[in-house]
């Protein structure tokens, strides 16, 4: 009979299409799985290229540098402090600026408030102006070295302890230290305690 063989051919064609679609889905799934594993090294590579790892990296030699550096009392540098936040966090320095001597150990504190009704975690990213001053701004302690977790409506005060390298170019008389605080996670319940940074030494200069 005419057309009697058509249904089997259509059925075979549909089965082949299904197999091709299944193959494509398997390839997509494998690609997504591989991409998930690649995210961590990709993130690290982006941080290296953009300098984020450098900006938030702990300066392990800063404490020894501060102990062995002479204070240049013949020179002063104005350090301006700026704070920005992304999300429902309030974030500000206790003073807007300080006048310091290169080689002098200085402490400035920042107030951080989680205005949300749930626990939240954030990361501060510093920047410097002029940019050339960044390598000469040596931080012994900074909340930017790690992510900070605050409970719902919790407020904390974090110190930044730093020393300016006396080798800072002579034409740099003002440095602006600016932090941008990004919310990176929000969850219900009380966050794991990160603890306020412990600052040692009585030689620091406290702003305010």
Secondary structure, DSSP 8 states (H G I E B T S, - for coil): -TTTTHHHHHHHHHHHHHHHHHHHHHHHHHHHHHHHHHHHHHHHHHHHHHTHHHHHS--TTHHHHHHH----TT--EEEEEEEEEESSEEEEESSSEEEE-TT--EEEEEEEEE-SSSEEEEEEEEEEESGGGGGGEEEEE-GGGS-EEE-TT-EEEEEEEEEE-TTS-TT--EEEEEEEEEEEEEESS------------S--EE--
